[in-house]
Amino acid sequence: MGAVEGRVALVTGAARGQGRAHALALAAEGADIIVTDLCADIATVPYSLGTAAELAETVALVEATGQRCLSMPADIRDTAGIGLVVEAGIEAFGQIDICVANAGVTGYGKFHELDDDTWNDMIDVDLTGTFKTIRAVLPHMLDRRYGRIIATSSMAGRMGNANLAHYVAAKWGVIGMVKSLAMEVANKGITVNAIAPAAVDTAMLHNDAMYKLFCPDMDAPTREDVTPRYQAMNRLGVAWMDPEEVSRAVLFVAADAASSMTGQVIEVSLGSSAGTQ
Ligand SMILES: NC(=O)c1ccc[n+]([C@@H]2O[C@H](COP(=O)([O-])OP(=O)(O)OC[C@H]3O[C@@H](n4cnc5c(N)ncnc54)[C@H](O)[C@@H]3O)[C@@H](O)[C@H]2O)c1
């Protein structure tokens, strides 16, 4: 029997990257899956986001595991839109047991050069969108007195990062929100945890804008150019990990058995936090 057999999981940002990996990992352990993604770009985000074709590919991959998959594009910043996804998911599968609020964006800029739109979009997606996703599903979980809520923060939510103040602020915010909600619902059968990955091998890292952030001294840095700079950022000397590695942590707290873990931050950190408390 799979770790989440008979459960239903909602995964945001599931067109690609970690969201897709989480959807597939949960399906492989017996859950039916509801996937959503913006499937459009955001003007202040300096790289392309997931597409409708990629979201459809995630659906096909989930269905290939033998599990059911419902897909509906939505912007997590849109209260009505994410509400419709939750409604459709409950209508289709009767319940939502697991919420993986994973969708997010990044970007960079010197503190004084972050304009209002760039700051606001980052907070709107990474913090407020995560809040709206969880808020949309919470009443249903409270009614059923069961829930596993998992929000994606980042190791950037555990420390400071130069040129990423807006992203760092949003990801610290996710942790504060998770811990507060965990206390509110502690005696209601619902756990709430945050996942804090270090560098993960996804399109969020692998784009010209991020390469330039890590190699400001180069004109047109490549994946090969950034590799040693990422390797230098953690104890393992590994540039980045596969999304599936993060999915294992998600699965751990998504399981029925993880009823004692709540309000926690699960770091998948490549050892980058080994020297801290
Ligand atoms: N890649 C990393 O190194 C890394 C490290 C730590 C944390 N994270 C976090 O992990 C999560 C997943 O990122 P990823 O690495 O898979 O990157 P990714 O860019 O491949 O995936 C993010 C997905 O979220 C979707 N999305 C963005 N804004 C959205 C919105 N407003 N509404 C709905 N969907 C939206 C995108 O379209 C994309 O498909 C993010 O929250 C990110 O901040 C990433």
The ligand as a MOL file (V3000), in Angstrom:
LIG
                    3D

  0  0  0     0  0            999 V3000
M  V30 BEGIN CTAB
M  V30 COUNTS 44 48 0 0 0
M  V30 BEGIN ATOM
M  V30 1 N 14.6950 25.8030 -8.1880 0
M  V30 2 C 15.2300 26.1190 -7.0280 0
M  V30 3 O 16.4520 26.1700 -6.8890 0
M  V30 4 C 14.3680 26.3990 -5.8340 0
M  V30 5 C 14.9690 26.4080 -4.5700 0
M  V30 6 C 14.1780 26.6470 -3.4420 0
M  V30 7 C 12.8200 26.8660 -3.5780 0
M  V30 8 N 12.2660 26.8530 -4.8240 0 CHG=1
M  V30 9 C 10.8150 27.0500 -4.8860 0
M  V30 10 O 10.2400 25.8550 -5.3930 0
M  V30 11 C 8.9840 26.1330 -6.0130 0
M  V30 12 C 8.9230 25.4640 -7.3730 0
M  V30 13 O 9.8930 26.0520 -8.2250 0
M  V30 14 P 10.6640 25.2500 -9.3920 0
M  V30 15 O 12.0640 25.1750 -8.9920 0
M  V30 16 O 9.9220 24.0070 -9.7220 0 CHG=-1
M  V30 17 O 10.5660 26.3350 -10.5730 0
M  V30 18 P 9.7180 26.3450 -11.9350 0
M  V30 19 O 9.8230 27.7380 -12.4440 0
M  V30 20 O 10.1740 25.2400 -12.8160 0
M  V30 21 O 8.2170 26.0100 -11.4740 0
M  V30 22 C 7.3700 26.9470 -10.8770 0
M  V30 23 C 5.9890 26.7940 -11.4840 0
M  V30 24 O 5.1050 27.7180 -10.8110 0
M  V30 25 C 4.2550 28.2870 -11.7950 0
M  V30 26 N 3.7430 29.5850 -11.3360 0
M  V30 27 C 4.4220 30.7420 -11.1890 0
M  V30 28 N 3.6060 31.7280 -10.8110 0
M  V30 29 C 2.3680 31.1960 -10.6900 0
M  V30 30 C 1.0950 31.7210 -10.3290 0
M  V30 31 N 0.9560 33.0230 -10.0480 0
M  V30 32 N 0.0370 30.8950 -10.3030 0
M  V30 33 C 0.1890 29.5750 -10.6090 0
M  V30 34 N 1.3550 29.0260 -10.9880 0
M  V30 35 C 2.4520 29.8350 -11.0230 0
M  V30 36 C 5.1540 28.4360 -13.0230 0
M  V30 37 O 4.4060 28.5890 -14.2180 0
M  V30 38 C 5.9800 27.1580 -12.9770 0
M  V30 39 O 5.3880 26.1250 -13.7390 0
M  V30 40 C 8.8910 27.6580 -6.0420 0
M  V30 41 O 8.0720 28.0950 -4.9870 0
M  V30 42 C 10.3200 28.1020 -5.8210 0
M  V30 43 O 10.4050 29.4020 -5.2690 0
M  V30 44 C 12.9990 26.6360 -5.9320 0
M  V30 END ATOM
M  V30 BEGIN BOND
M  V30 1 1 1 2
M  V30 2 2 2 3
M  V30 3 1 2 4
M  V30 4 1 4 5
M  V30 5 2 4 44
M  V30 6 2 5 6
M  V30 7 1 6 7
M  V30 8 2 7 8
M  V30 9 1 8 9
M  V30 10 1 8 44
M  V30 11 1 9 10
M  V30 12 1 9 42
M  V30 13 1 10 11
M  V30 14 1 11 12
M  V30 15 1 11 40
M  V30 16 1 12 13
M  V30 17 1 13 14
M  V30 18 2 14 15
M  V30 19 1 14 16
M  V30 20 1 14 17
M  V30 21 1 17 18
M  V30 22 2 18 19
M  V30 23 1 18 20
M  V30 24 1 18 21
M  V30 25 1 21 22
M  V30 26 1 22 23
M  V30 27 1 23 24
M  V30 28 1 23 38
M  V30 29 1 24 25
M  V30 30 1 25 26
M  V30 31 1 25 36
M  V30 32 1 26 27
M  V30 33 1 26 35
M  V30 34 2 27 28
M  V30 35 1 28 29
M  V30 36 1 29 30
M  V30 37 2 29 35
M  V30 38 1 30 31
M  V30 39 2 30 32
M  V30 40 1 32 33
M  V30 41 2 33 34
M  V30 42 1 34 35
M  V30 43 1 36 37
M  V30 44 1 36 38
M  V30 45 1 38 39
M  V30 46 1 40 41
M  V30 47 1 40 42
M  V30 48 1 42 43
M  V30 END BOND
M  V30 END CTAB
M  END
